[in-house]
Structure formats: C-alpha cells, structure tokens
Amino acid sequence: MFGYAWAQIRANPARLSAVLLAIVLGTLFLAATAVFTATSAAGLRAVAAAPLTAADVVVDRAPESTDPGADWPAQLAGHPDVTAVAPVHARTVQFVTGDMRGTASVYSVADRPELRWFDLAEGEWPSAADEVVADLPTLEAAGLSVGDSVRLLSEGGEETRVTVVGAADIGFRPLTGVQYQLYASEGFFSGEVPVSATARTGEGASADAVVESLAGTLPDGLEPMTAREQADQAADRFAGGSQQLELILLAFALIALLAATMVIANTFAILLAQRRRDTALLRLVGADRSQVRNLVVTEASIIGSAGSAVGVAGGVGVGYAGASLMGLTGGGLQLSPLGLAGAFLLGVVTTVCAAWFPARRAAAVAPIEALRSAPVQGGVRFRAVHAVGLGVAALGAAVMALGILGGVLLPVIGGGFFAAIGLLLGLRYVISWLIGRADLVLERFGGVAELAGANLRRNTGRAATATLALVLGLGLITALITAAGTGRATIDSDLRDRYPVDVSARVDSGSVSAETVDMVRRIDELALVEAVRTGHAAIGGLGESTLVGISEETARAAGADALATGDPEVPAVLVSGEQMKALGAGDGDTVELVIDGDPHTFIVYESALATASGTAAPVVRDDVLDAVLPGGERGMVWGLAAPGADGEALADQMSLVAGADPEIALSGALSERLDITEVLDILVNLSLAMLIVTVVISSLGVANTLSLSVLERTRESALLRALGLTRGGLKGTLAVEAAVIALLGALLGTLLGVPYGLLGVKAVIGETAPLVVALPWAGLALVLAAAVLIGLAATLLPARRVARIAPAEGLSND
C-alpha cells in the first residue's frame, strides 16, 4: 500500500504541490505560534526576574499597610543570615533637557555592589544624591551623554538638577509606559519610604529558611518571600498581556489551517476524478473499497507528514524571528516539544481528514462505471448540510443581534462564531449557484469570455471551493480594516467629546509667557490657538476656582455651541460633572452663582471643556468673564489640531514648548489619542500580516484548480487550437476564470466582512460611545484590486502549460 501510494506521488509530484505548500504554510504558522509563545514567555520571565538576579530574599510593603518608617529595611540587616540589604525606591518625574521635556522613571540602584543587577557600559556608579545613571536608549532619545546635566521636576513642582555619571545597557525596557529611565543612589530618595527591599544571604544559608524566620518578626504589612517566588509572580503579571496575543496568533493559525483544508480537499477531489480509470483498474484486479480508500489516505499521510515536517522546521525560525522583533528573546530560543509535536500531528490529521471525503467518493465508484469517461460534474446539489449551515448562520446572527442590543459581549462573540461556521457550510451552494450563472454575463464580452463561462459552469463545485477559501481570507481582511477604520473614527469622536481641546498649556498663577504663546502659535499642526482669559474667584458651591473665558470662535470650533449662541442676558457657563453635582443642577438649568460676593445668573451645562486644562475650571465666553472679573490674566493656551494633523509631530513640538517653559503644565487628548492609535495600528498590521498567509493559501487553491483543469482539458484545448483559437485566447480563458473566482470571493468577502467589522466594533464599545461608521473605501477598493491580481497571478503557471499544447500533440494524446 505504501509503495503504490509513493509511486503515485512520484509519478505526479506537480499535481500535489498545492497540497504540500498549503500544509507547509498551515503548520509553519502553528509551529511559529508555539515557538513564539515559549520564547516570549521565557523572555518576559527574564525581564521580570532581571532586577532580582542579585538578590536571594525580597520584602514587599503592602499598599494599604501602615507607614513602617523610612528605615524599615534596617530590620532585615539584623538577621544573622543576611549579609547585604538594599532599599528599593521608584519615582516618576518630569525629565527636562535644554529644549524638551518628557516623563521619566527614577529607580534606586543598590549602594552595595553585590546587589546591583546590571553592569555599566560607560562612566561610574552614582555616589551622591545629584548623580544618576541613564540607560542607553534614554541618552540616545534625549541627545545626552555622560557628564551632561538634566532637570527633574517632581509632581509637587520641586526641581532637582542631576548629572549623568554613567550609562547602562539594561537590555530591555521595563513596561512602565514612560519615555526615559534613570537610576539613582539611595541618597536621591532620602526620607522616602521604600516600596520594597532586597537582601543577600550568607553562603550556605537557605533563602526559604530566612523568609520563614522574617515572617515571624517583621511588622504587619511587610511580606517576605524568596527572590525566585517574586520573579515567578512578576513573570505571571507580565505574561498576562502576552497570553492575549498568543490566543490571537493561535486563532489566525487555525484560520490559515482551515483555508489549507479547503485547498487540500479540492485538490484531492480533482485528482481522484482524473484517476477514475486507475481506480477502476484497481477495483477490477481485486482491490475493495477500503483498500482504495486507504490508498488515498496513505498518500495524504505521506504528503501531510512531509509538509508538516517542513512547516514545523520553518516555524521554529519564524517564531524566533517574531520574538526577536518584539525584543522578547532574553530567555533564549525555547522549543515547546508538546507544541511542535501538536503542530506536526495537526498538520497530518488535517491532510488526512481533508482527503477522506474525496477518497470515500472515489472508493464508491463501481469498476465498470469508472472505465467510462469521467462524467461532467455539475453544480453543488442542495443538501442537508447546506440547509443546516444557513440555519446555523441565521441563528448565530440572531444571537449576535440580541447580544448587541443587550450590551453583552459574550453572545456577540459566540453568535458571530457560529454564524461564520454556518456561512462556511452553506455558502458553497450559494457560490456554486452564482458561478453557474456567470456565463450569462460573460457571454456579452466575446468568445473568450463566453468560453471561460462555459468552463466555469462545467464544474462549479471545484470553483466554489476555491472561491470559498478566498471568501474566508478576504472577508476577514475586510472585517479587520472596517473594524479598524470605524474603531479609529469612533475613538477619535469619543476623545473629541471628552477632550475637545487637543493641547492645553497652563500656569498655576499669572499669565503664560508671550514667548510660549508664540511657540504654540507657530506649530503647523494646530489650526486654532488662543491664549484664553482666566480669573480666580470664590464661587458659591464650588469654592476657590479658576474661571476661563474663551472667544466665540474657539467655542464653535470646540463644539461648545451653548457658549457661542447663548442668550446675552443670561449667559451660559460650562462646568464639569462633579461641579454639576455640587451645584445640584442639571443641563439647561438656571442657577445663581455668587462670584467674589456678587450674584450672577447663568444657564449651566455639563461639558468636557471645563476639564480641558487638566483641572476643573468653569468656562464662559470671554466677554462674560470681562464683565464678571475684569482685568483677568491669560493663564492658559488652548490649541485645536487641524484635520489630518500629524499627531507625533504635534507631540514633538509640544515637548519642545514644555522644555522651553518649565512653568507650564500640559494636558489634552493628544497623548491618549496617540497611544490608542499606536496600539490599534500595531494590532491591525499584525493581524493583516497573519491573514495574508490565509490569502496566500487560498490563492494556491485557485492556481491548483486552474492547473488541474488545464490537464483535464488537454484534448479540448488542442481542439480549440486546431479550430483557430490562439495561445493568447487560451490564456485569456484562464485569466477570465481566475478573475471571476477572485472577484466573486472579494465581493462576498466584502459583503460579509463589512457587517462583521461593524458589529465587532459595536460589541466591543457597547454603550460607552456612539458608533461612528467610517468605511475604508480606499482599503475596500484595494482588496478588490488585490483579488484581481491574486487571480491573475494564479494563472501564470497554468497559462504557460496551456500555451505549450500543440493542436496535433493534444489530439493525438490517448
């Protein structure tokens, strides 16, 4: 059995190349996911454990514990088995150089050398309170070098000037969400209560025994554990986000394997139809149905094993490369034997299962029937599986709708999954029906197109399977770009409502300097800049407050129509939600505010504009503020970005403004919008890259369908050549066939992907923000164009083969 199966493979290796490539790509994706998961987990563990590599024991201070005093780590030093102790501090500060400002984290570095966990690349260790070590990325980003000085501003506004005395190559960036990292001696944090402490034990001492001893002597709120246990806990916390990424990767890998299954099943169905005579001969010489079926299964097992082995080997390299790109290889290459073995077995099982049903159909053919010419297979008959599939799709869609209406995510996900499965089961019949009627359109475009339509109608089942694989890949891509475009527009609209001002600079007293206002005005990305009026007063019900006055132009641009069009006799005032509660009023209510002892009547509205400066400040129109508090200051600068402004460039310019004027405090939607957009772009690009694998596998299915059809139609092609059809005409029929399959796949993918994308965004955001539909027309057009290119590319090899058929050679072939 094995020998005959191997002979079949050796006789026609080209015909099985699509099966091999499909299973290689599918298992490569699975193996890469397994290697990436194991390697990145080890890398995250190395990141988490790095600060603890020099310690044996760690003592954490519980967040809600009573203050143990700044010198509590000294209690550890009194233990007879502890040889060295270092308090651990961390502080977030504003990092100011000559022309820029950013956020920095300052960590303590142990004064005792044996507790230091990294080495210096240049310079020396800090020994005074005004000395720091910076990591190399910080020096590069800030344009600094060892010996330079920087200013650090605390949250309370206190300024400290420090000198960079050393540079360290830490090897990773702690996941702190800050721009810069500094390391200071224990003296820098003098008087502060340490958040934890690390300790070294003496030679031969047991860390577990020291922890057990300390647990009975330390005050409540101080929790000792071994450094190994602390590293494990930190690694588990770090790995939480990576597990989500691993699940996403696994989902896309399984999608790619599903597309491979379709390609494999279609390929074997075509091959076994072409081998009807061989099958008949086997049956006539005594082979029973099970032997014929087992022969095909053995053939599939050989190809599946070979393809899976190549895919697993390639997946090791791809998975490690992915971890390297994300900087997660600190723990070295990690091979998961279980994951790799699972990828290999799943590849083999997938190939065998995909070939099983074509093998059953081939084994069911009677010997005498198989000796006749192969009958032309028509369209896909409507069977129970199609009815069940369409029914499951309708039920899944109904569950999705109920989940969206109820604002519950789980039914939306579950309903969407079952709707997708139902569509995959039922769509093959629909696609076959559509392809069978393509010739009604193609016959209007000349003989070549009409001939292509006839070829498609001859076996719509094969074309439908190839199209369905494209629908899967292109539909997911369409759903993804639709969700990305709509999600980005929804987020942007929500941020615009919550942060109507893109950038705000304020000072606590006095006016913003004219130089700073001028710098902000010169930023190209800002369409409107105003130095707004401010006044400080005691307001009844609100206490000491800053009152802000803005122009009518700024009010309109920021969406504050109540200010721009309000009644001049009873002006409007915008307050925050907390201030509205303090006043005991609702939107549109008329209230009397006592400002510095004088009563004034306003119509009050709740608005995010009242917190645009980073602190709650009621907003009125500037002429109203002049009447209430004449002669006020201009203590804020507000800027609204131009449509399509470059957010990164705007952030860089505002960093320069902040660096030039350390007195100002920045706020606005800019940083949050950039963070969300960056994360969204990373996820979309990563997902698109993974879905391309599915599309590549699907295009292999189209190419293989055309290639095997060319072999099947050799006599017919030769006859057409003899009747005068040119080589270009034969190539044109293939191009039209491929274009129809690709366009139909893209159109159905778009029709299904767009609603799925919109529903996905709605399910995620729920009622937290109104959905803003923004269809990515350029992206959808690109998908259609890419589908045509995929179809044309799939014809390259089949077209070369059909062009080589000579009329006499083809007609003489038995």
N, C-alpha and C positions, 0 to 999 in steps of 0.2 A: 504493500500500500504506500509506504513512504517513498520507495523507489519510483513508482509510477507518478506520484504527486510531484516529486522533484524533477522528473523528466518533463512534466507539463510546464513547470516553471521555467526550466532551462530552454524549452522549445519556444516560448513566447514571453521573454522577460519584459519587453517593452510594454506589452498589454497590461502587465501587473505593476508597472512603475507608479501609477497613481495611487494604488493601494499602499505600496511601500512608503511613498512620500507622505501620504496622509497620516499613516500610523506613526511615522518618524516625527512629524510635527506635533501630533497629539501627545505622544509620550514624552517628547522633549519638553513640552510645556509643563506636564505633570512633574517630571523629574526636576526641572528647573525650580518649580514651586517648592518641592521637598528640600532641595539643597539651599535655596534662598531662605526658607523658614529656619532650618537648622543653623545655617551660618549667621544669619542676622540675630537669632536668639543668643548665640554664643557671643556675638559682637556687643549686643546690648548688655549682656551679663558682664562683659569685660569693662564696658563704660561704667556700669553701676558699681562694680567692685573696685575700680581703679583707685578712688580716694581711700580705700580701706586696705590696700595691699600691704601697707607697712604696719597695720595695727593687728592686734590679737583680740582686743575687747573694745566694745563701743557702748557708751552710756548715752541714751537719748532722754531729753527732757520732754515730758508730755505737754502738749499745747495748753491745756487748761489747768496745769498744776500751779501751786503757789510758788512765788519767787524764791528760789533757793539761795539767791545771792550770786554775785559775780564770781566768787572764788570757789564755787561748789566743786569744780574738778579736783581741787586740792585733796578732797576726801579720798579720791582714788589713789593718790600718791602714797597714802598711808598704808595701803595694803602691802603685806610683806612680799608678795609675788609680782607686784607691779614695778617695773624698772623705769618707765617713762610715761608721761601724761601730756596731752596737748588739748587745750580747749578748741572747739570748732565754732567759728563765727561766720555769718554771711550778712551782707548789707547791700541794698540796691541804691545806687546813687546816679546823679546826672554827671556825665563824663564830658568835660568841656575842654576843647583844644583852642587853638588860635582862631579858627574860623568855622567850627562845627560843634554840635552837641548831640549826645546820644545817651542811651541808658546802659549802665554798666553794673555788673555784679562784682562785689569785692569779697573774696573768700580769705579765710585765715590760712596761713601756712605755719606749720609747727616750728617753734624755735629749736626743738631737739632734732638733729639730723636724722636719727633713726626712725622718726615718724613722718618724714617727708616722702610723698608718694610719686613725685616726678623729679626729673633732672633739669638743670638749666642748660639752655643752648648757648647762652651768652650772658656775660655780666656776673652779678653776685646775688646772694640771697638778701632780702630786706632785713635790716637790723634795727631800724628806727621807725617811729610812728609815721614819718613822712616819706617812707620808701615803699615801693611796690614792685612786683614782678608782673609783667604782662605776657599773655600768650602771643605767639607769632601772628595769628590772624588778626588780633586786636591791633598790633603795631602796624600791620600792613594796611588795614582798613582805615586807621586814623592817621596814617602818614607819619608815624612816630618812630623813634629809635631809642636805644638805651642811652640814658643821660638826659632825655627830654623831660620837661615838667608838664603836668596837666592839672586842671582844677576839678575837684569833685564837689558837687552840691548835694547835700543831704535833703531829705524830704522836708525838713524844717527850714531850709534855705541857708543852712550854715555851709560856709565854703572852706575847703581844705585843699592846699596845694601839695602835691606829692611829686616825687621824682621817680622815673622808671629806672631801676638799677639793674634789672635783669630781664631776660627773655626766656620763655619756656616753650618747648614743643610738647603740648599736652597730648596731642594725637587724636583728639576728638573735641566736639563742642557739647558741653552739658546741655540738656534740654531745658534751658531756663527761659527762653523767649527774649533774651536781651542781646544787645549788639556787641558788647565788649566784656572781657573778663580780666580781672586783676586779682593779684594775690598779695596780701599784706601780712606783716608780722603781727604777733599777738598784741603788741603795743598800740597798733592802729585802733583796736577795738576796746581800749582801756575803759573800764567802768561798765561795759555792756555784759549782760548775762549770756553765757554761751548756750547755743541751742543743743549742743552735744559735746562729747569728749571722746577721744581715742586714747588707748593705752597699749603699751607693750608689756608682755610678761617675761619673767626671767627664764633662763634656759632650764628645760625640764619641767616647767610649770604647766599645768593644764588650764587652758582658757575656760573650759566648761566649769572647772572647779572654782576658778576666780569669779566667774559670773554668779555661780550659786552662792558664794560667800558674800559678794557685794549685794546681792538681792536682799539679804537679811540685815544689812547695815545702812544702806543708803536711804535718805528720806523718801516719802511718798512722792510720786511724780517723776522719779529718776529710774529709768528702766535699763538695766544692763543686759547685754547679750554678746555672743561671740561675733567677731567681725565676719565670719563665714555666714552666720544666720542673717546678719544685717545686709550683706551683699545679696543673699538669696531674695530677701524681701524687696530690696531696691530693684533687682532684676525683674521680679514679678510685676512691680509697678511700671517699669519702663516697657515691659513686653505687652502691656495691655493694648496700646495703640497698634503695635505691630501685628497682633493677632487679628485685628480687623483687616489689615492689609493682606494677611495670609489668606483669610477667608475670601476676599475679593479675587486674589490670584487663583485660588482653587476653583472658584465659580467660573472664571473665564477659561481655565484649563479644561473644565468639564464641558463647557460650551464648544470649545475647539474640538474636543473628542467626539461630541455629538455630530458636528459637521463631518468629521472624518468617518464616522459610522455611516452616514448617508452616502458619502463618496464610495466607500468600500462596498456597501450593499448594491449600489447602482452598477459598479464595475463588474462585480461577480454576476449580477443578473444579465448584463450584456454578454459577458464572456461565455456563460453557460448556454445562452441562447445560440451563440455562434458555434458551440461544441455539440450541438444536438446529434450530429452524425457520430461523433466519437462516443457520446453517451450511449447511443443506440447499439453500437458495436460491442461495447462492454456488456450491455444487457443481453445481447444475443449470444455472447460466448459464456454466459453463466453468471454474471455479476447481478446480485439482487439490489433492491432499492437501498438497503442500509449500506452496502458496500459503495455504491455510487455516492451516496450522501457523505460517507466517511472519507471518501477520496477528496471531495471538495473541502471538507473540514480539515483534513490533514494539510492540504495545500494552503489553506488560510492560516493554519497554525505555524507552518514554516515561515510564511511571509510575515505574519504577526510577530513571531519571535525575532526574526532578523531586524524588522523595522523597530521593534521595541528596544532591542539591544542598542541599536544606533541612536535612537532617540534618548535613551537613558544616559548614554555616554555624552552626547551633546548637551543634555540638560544639566549635567554637572558643571560644565564650563559656563553655560548661560546663567545658571543660578548664582554661581560665584561672582560672575561679572556684574549681575544686578546688585548683589550685596556690596560689591566694591564701589559702584556708582553712588550708593547711598551712604558710603562710609561706615559700613557695619561689618567689616572683616577683622575687627580687633581680636576676635577669638580664633582666627584662622579658618581654613576650609573645614566644614563639618558635613560629613556624609551621613545621611539617615538611612541605614540599611533597610528598615521597615518601609520608609517612604519610597526608596528606589525600587525595592522589590515589588511594592504595591503598584508603582507606575508601570513596571515591566509586565506584571500579571494582568493589569487592567488593559494594557495595550493588546496583549494576546487574546484575552477574553473578548474584547471589543471586536477584534478582527473576526474571530470565530463566530460570534453572535451575528455580526453583520452578514456573514456568508451563509449562515444557517438556513434562512428562509429561501434565498435563491437555490441552495442545494436541495432543499425539500421539493421545490417545484421541478428541478431538473430530474430528481430521482423518481418523480411521479409520472414522467413521460413514458408511455408504452414503447417497446422496442420498434415495432412496425411503424408507429406514428413518427418516431424520431428520425427514421430513414427518409421520410419525405422532406421536402424543402420546408424550412422554418416558416411558420405562418406569421403574417404581419400582425404584430401586436397593436391593437387599437388604443383607445383611451383607457383611463383608470375607471373601472366599474365602481359604482357607489355601493360600498359595503357597510357592514355594521360598524367597523372601526371608524369610518368617516363620520357616521351619524353620532357615535359616541364622542368623537373628538369635538365636533361642532357643539354638541350639547354641553360638554365639559367647559368649552370656551365661553359659552353663554352664561353658564352657572358661575364660572370664575369672574366674569365681567360684572355680574350682579353683586357678588361678594365684594369686589373692589369698590363698586359704587356705594354700597352700604358702609364700608369702612371709611370712605372719604366723607360721606355725609355725617357719620358719627365721629369723625376726627380721630379714629383709631388706626394705628399704623399696621398692626399685625394682620388684620383681614385684608388690607390692601396688598401686602406682600404675598400672602397666601393665595388670594384670589388672582393676583397677577401671574403667579407661577402656574397655577392650574389652567388659567386662560391661555397662557403661552403653550403649555403641553397640548391642550385641546386643539389649538390652531395648527400645531405641527402635525397632529394626527389627521385633521380634517382638511388642511389646505392642499394636500397633494391632489385630491379630487378636483378642487376648485381650479388649481393651476393647470391641471390636465385639460379641463374643460375650456379654459381661456386659450391655451396653446392650440387646441384643436380648431379654434375659430380665428387664429391669427392669419390664416391664408385668405380670409375674406377681406382683410386689409392689405395684405402683401400683394395680392393679385393685381392691384391697381398701380403697382410700381414696376411693371415689366416682367419679362420672362424669368430672369434670375431670381427675383424676389418671390415670384409665384412658385418656382421650383423649390425654393427654401421652405415656403409654407407647406408644400406637399410633403417634404421630408419631415418636417416637424409633426405634421398630422399623422404620419405613418406610425410613429411610436411616441405618443405624448407622455406615456408613463416615465420613460427614461428622462425626457426633457423636464418633466415635472419634478423628479427627484433632484436633478441638478439645480433647478431653479429654487427649490425649497431650501437647499443648503445656502444659496446666495441670500434668500429672504432672511434666513437666520442671522447671517453676519451683517448684512447691510441694514437690516431692521434694528439690530442692536446699536449699530453706529448711529443711525438716525435718531433713535431714542436718546442716546447719550448726548449728541450735540444739541438736540432740542431741550433736554433737561438742563444742559449747561447754559444755553442762551437764556432760557426762561428763568432758571435759578439765579443767574447773574443779574438779570433785569429786576427780578423780584427783590433780591437782596439790596440792589442799588436803590430801588424805590423805598424800601423799608428804612435803609440807612438815611436816605434823604429826608424821610419823615421824622426819624429820630434825631438826626444831626443835620438840620437844614443849612448849617454853615460848615463849609469844608475845612477851613482853618481859622483858628482864633488865637490871638496873642493878647495877653492881658498882664497888667501890673497890679499889685495889691493897693498901691496908693499913687496919686499923681497921674500924669499922662504918659502914654507910650511915647518914646522919643521920636522926634521928627525923622531922624536917620532910619530908625526901624520901620516906621510907616513907609518911608520912601523905598526901602529894600523890598517890602512886601508888594508895593505897587509895581515894582519892576519885574515881578515874576510873571512870565508869559502865560503860564497855565491858569492864572486867575483872571476871570472875566470881569469881576467886580470886587473892588476893595474899598472899604470905608473905615476910617478912624471914628468909631462911634462915641457918642456922648455918654458920660457916666456921671452919676451923682450918688453920694452916700447919705442915707437918711434913716431915721427911725420910723418904721411903718407899722401902724397898729395891726396886731395879729401876726406880723411877720418878723418883728424885731429889727435889729440893725441890718439893713440890706443895701445892696448896690442897685440903683435904678438905671436902666440902659435906655438910651434914646437913639433910634435909627431912622434913616431917611425913608421917604415913601418908595424910592427906587429899590432900596435894599429889602424893604418889607415885601414888595411884589416879587422880587427875584427869589426870596426865601420862602414864598408861599404863604406869607402872613397877610392874607387879604383883609382880615379884620382890622389891621392897623392901617392898611392903605386906603380902605374905603369906609372907615368908621365915621360915626356922627361927630362932627367937630364940637358939638355942645356937650356930648357925653362920650369922651374918648375911650378907646379900648386899651386894656392892659393884658399882656400875656404873662401867665405865671406857670410854674411847674406843677406837677401833680401833687407833690407834698404841700406846696403853698396853697393850692386849691383846697385841700383838706383842712389846712389851718384856718382858712377863711370861712369854711363851712358853706361854700358856694358851689354852683355848677356852671357849665358853659353857658354863656349868654346872660348870666345874672348881673343885675346892677348892684354894685357894692360901694360903700363909702370907705375910703382909705384915709387914715389920718397920717399925713406925712409931715414930720417935724412939727407936730401940733396943729397943722392946718388940715381941715377935712376937704377931700376931693372925691368926686363921684366918677366911677369908671364902670364900663361893661367888661367883665372878666372872662377870659378864655384860657383854657389849658393849652400849652404849646411847648414843643421841644426847643423852641427858640430861646426859652427862658433859661435853659441849661447849656446853651451853645458855647459858653465861655468856660465850661468845666465846673461851674458853681451856680447855684440857683440865684438868678437875678431877674426881677420883673422887667419886661420890655414894653416901652411905649414909643410913640413917634417922637422924633427929636424936637418938634415944635411944642409938643405937650410937656416934654421934660424941661424945656427952656422956661415954660410958664410956671411949672411946679418948683423946680430947683434951678434958678437962673445962675449962669456963670459956672457951669459944671466943667469937669475935666474930660479929656478923651483918653480914658484908661484902657480901651480895648481896640483891637484892629480885627475886623472880620473880612474874610475872603471867600468868594464863591467861585468854584472852578468852572472853566469853560467846558462845553460839551466835548467829550472825547479827550480830555486833558490827560497827559502822561502822569499817572499817579506817582511813579517812582521819581520822576524829575521834580515834581512838586514837593515830595518829601525831602529830597536832597536840598532844594532851595530853602525850605523852611528850617532844615537843620543848620544851614549857614546863618539864617536870621537869628536862630536861637543861640548859636555860638557867638555872634557879634553882640548880643544883648542878653547877658545872663539874668537880667531882672525879670524877663517875661516868662510866663507860663503858657505852653501850647496846649491846645485841645482841638477837637473836631472829629469828623468822620474819616479823615484821611487814613490814619494808621489801621483802623479796623477794616475799612474797605480794602486796603492793600493786602492785609493778612488773609481775609476771606477769599479774595480774588486769587491770591497766590496758591492757597490750598486747593481751590476749585480747579485752577488751571493744571496743577500737578495731577490731581485725580483724573481729570478728563484726558490729559495727554497720556497718562499711564494706561487708562482703560482703552483709549483708541489704539495704542501700540499693541495691546494684547488682543483686541478684536481683529486687528489686521491679520493675525495668524488664522483666525476663523475664515476670513475672506480669502486668504491665500489657499487654504484647503478647499474652499468652495470653488475657486477658480480652477483648481486641479480637477474637480469633478466635471466642470464644463468642458475643459480641454480633453479629458479622458472620454467623455461621452461622444464628442465630435470625432476623436481619433478612432475609436472603435466603430463608430458609424461609417467612417471612411472605409475601413477594412471590410465592413459588411456590405457596402455599396460599390465594391470594386467593379463588378460587371456592369452595374447601372452607369457608373461614372464613365467607363470605357465606351459604352454605347452612346452616351451623350456626347463624348468627344468625337466619335465616329459620325454623329449626326451634325457636327459643326460647332458644338459649344467649345469655346476657348478655355485655356487653362485659367485665365482671369475670371471667366464666368463660373467655373467650378469653385475657385477660391471665393468668389462673391457669394455663392450659395451658403458656404460655411460661415462667412462673415455675417450674413443676414441671420442665419440660425442662431449664432452666438449672440448677436445684438438683441434679438428678440428675447432669448433666455435672460440675458443680463438686465435689459430694460424692465422686463416683467418682474424680475427679482427685486430691482431697485424700487420700482413703483409700489409693489406690495410691501416691501420693507418700509418705505416711507409712510404708506397708509397705516401700517401697524405701529411703526416706531414713533411717529409724532404723538398720537394719543398716549402711548405708553410713557413717553418722556414727560408730557404734561401732567399725567396722573401721578407719576413718580414724584415730581416736584410738589404737587399739591398734597400728596400723602405725607411728605417729609415736613413741610412747613405748617400743615394743618391750618389752624385759625390764627397763627401767630402773625401773619402778614397777608395782605391781599395778593392774590396771584396776578402777576404781570406777564401776560403771554408775549413772548418775543421769539417768533420763529426765525431760525437762522437760514434765511433764504439762500445766502451765498453758500453755506455749508450743504444745504439740501441739493442745490444745483451741482455742487462739487461731487456729491455722492452719485448723482445720475451720470455725470461725465465720467467718473471713475468706473462706474458699472459698465459703460460702453467700452472704455479702454480695457477693462478686465476681459470683456467678451472678445474684443479684437485680439488681445494678447493670447487668449486661449486658442485662437485659430492658427497661430503661427506654425506649429509643428504639423497639425492635420493638413493645413493648406499645402505645405511642402510635400507631404506624402501624396495628396490627391493630384498635385500638379505633375508628379512623376509617372502617373498612369498613362501609358500609351494606348491608343484605341485597339490596336491589334493584340498587344500584350494582355490587356484586360479581357478581351473577348475570347482569347484562347485559354484562359485560366479555367480549370475544372472546378 
